[in-house]
Amino acid sequence: MATPPNSAYFSPGDDCLHAILESINTAAHSLKICVFTISDDRISSAIEQAHRRGVKVKIITDNEKLYDTGSDIKSLAAAGLDIRVDISHNHMHHKFAILDNGAILTGSYNWTRSAANYNHENILITHDRETMLAYRKQFDLLWEEMVPFKG
C-alpha cells in the first residue's frame, strides 16, 4: 500500500502526539528536528530511543527555552544528541522534523504536554519531495548558523 501524500492531525487529544511518536519510532536513518522547545518527556524518550538504535538525530531549538522548567533539551544533550541553539535576537520558533530525508512533519504543535492536553494545534505530515527539499534547505541553513549546545 502506498504512503498517503499528506496526513493531518489535530489536538487537544493525542492525535498529534501519536503522529510525532510514530514518526520518530519508525525513522530508520535520520531525524532532523527543528522545534521551539521540547518538554514532553514522551517525545524526548522516543528521540533518545531513536538515537540509541543508531538513527542520526540533529536538533535545533531556541536558546531562551533551554532552561525553562520541564525543558528536556539538557537531558537530550547529556544523552549525546547533536543539538544547536539560536543565540540571535530572533526566536527559533519553527516546529518541524525531517524524517529519513523523505517526509516532513510540521504544524503549530509545540512538543509539549500543554499542546496535547490544552491547545488547539495541528500537525501535517507530507511526503512531497519539493516540500521536503525546501525544509531540508532551511534546516541545513539554520544548522550552520546555530551554536552547538553541550548542556
C-alpha positions in Angstrom: 0.0 0.0 0.0 1.4 3.4 -1.0 2.0 6.0 1.7 -0.5 8.8 1.5 1.0 12.1 0.3 -0.4 14.1 3.3 -1.9 13.3 6.7 -3.4 15.9 9.1 -3.7 15.6 12.9 -5.3 17.8 15.5 -5.3 18.5 19.3 -6.3 18.7 22.0 -6.1 15.0 22.3 -3.4 12.5 21.4 -3.6 12.5 17.6 -0.6 14.9 17.1 1.4 13.3 19.8 0.9 9.8 18.3 1.8 11.1 14.9 5.1 12.5 16.3 5.9 9.4 18.2 5.1 7.1 15.3 7.3 9.2 13.0 10.2 9.1 15.5 9.8 5.4 16.2 9.8 4.4 12.5 12.7 6.6 11.5 15.5 4.3 10.2 18.4 6.6 9.3 17.9 10.3 10.3 15.8 12.8 12.2 16.3 16.5 11.8 14.2 18.2 14.4 13.7 22.0 14.4 11.4 23.0 17.3 11.0 25.9 19.7 11.1 23.7 22.7 10.7 20.0 23.8 9.2 19.4 27.2 7.0 16.4 26.6 9.1 13.5 28.1 7.2 11.0 25.9 8.6 12.7 22.8 12.1 13.1 24.4 12.1 9.4 25.3 11.3 8.4 21.8 14.1 10.7 20.5 16.6 9.2 22.9 15.5 5.7 21.8 15.9 6.6 18.1 19.4 7.8 18.9 20.3 4.6 20.8 19.1 2.5 17.9 21.5 4.3 15.5 19.3 7.0 14.0 21.4 10.1 13.3 19.5 12.8 15.3 20.1 16.6 14.9 18.0 19.1 17.0 17.8 22.8 16.5 16.0 24.8 19.3 15.6 28.2 20.8 18.2 29.3 23.4 15.6 31.1 25.6 13.6 27.9 26.2 16.6 25.7 27.2 16.3 26.4 30.9 12.5 26.6 31.3 11.1 24.3 33.9 10.4 20.9 32.2 12.7 21.5 29.2 14.2 18.2 28.0 17.0 19.8 26.0 19.7 19.4 28.6 18.9 15.7 29.2 18.9 15.1 25.4 22.3 16.8 25.2 23.5 14.7 28.1 22.4 11.6 26.2 24.8 12.5 23.4 22.4 14.0 20.9 23.7 16.7 18.5 21.9 19.9 19.5 22.3 23.5 18.2 20.7 26.6 19.6 19.7 30.0 18.3 21.5 32.9 20.0 20.2 35.6 17.8 17.7 38.3 18.8 15.0 36.3 17.0 13.1 33.3 18.4 13.8 30.0 16.6 10.0 29.3 16.6 9.8 26.6 13.9 8.1 23.3 14.6 9.1 20.7 12.0 11.0 17.5 11.6 12.5 15.8 8.5 12.2 12.1 8.7 14.8 10.0 6.8 15.0 12.8 4.2 11.7 11.7 2.9 8.8 13.1 5.0 8.1 16.4 6.7 6.2 16.7 9.9 5.2 20.3 10.5 2.5 22.4 12.1 1.6 24.7 15.0 2.1 21.9 17.6 4.7 22.7 20.2 6.4 19.5 21.5 4.9 20.0 25.0 2.3 18.3 27.1 0.2 21.5 27.1 -0.1 21.2 23.3 -1.5 17.7 23.7 -3.8 18.4 26.6 -5.0 22.0 26.3 -4.2 23.7 23.0 -5.9 23.6 19.6 -2.9 22.6 17.5 -2.2 20.8 14.2 0.4 18.6 12.5 0.7 17.9 8.8 2.9 15.1 7.5 3.7 15.3 3.8 5.9 13.1 1.6 6.0 15.7 -1.2 9.6 15.8 -2.4 9.7 19.5 -3.3 8.4 20.4 0.1 10.9 18.2 1.8 13.8 19.7 -0.2 12.7 23.2 0.9 12.5 22.2 4.5 15.9 20.4 4.3 17.5 23.6 2.8 16.1 25.7 5.7 17.3 23.1 8.3 20.8 23.0 6.8 21.0 26.8 6.6 19.9 27.1 10.3 22.2 24.3 11.3 25.2 26.3 10.0 24.0 29.5 11.8 23.3 28.0 15.2 25.7 27.3 18.1 26.4 23.8 19.4 24.8 23.1 22.8 26.7 20.8 25.1 24.5 21.1 28.2 
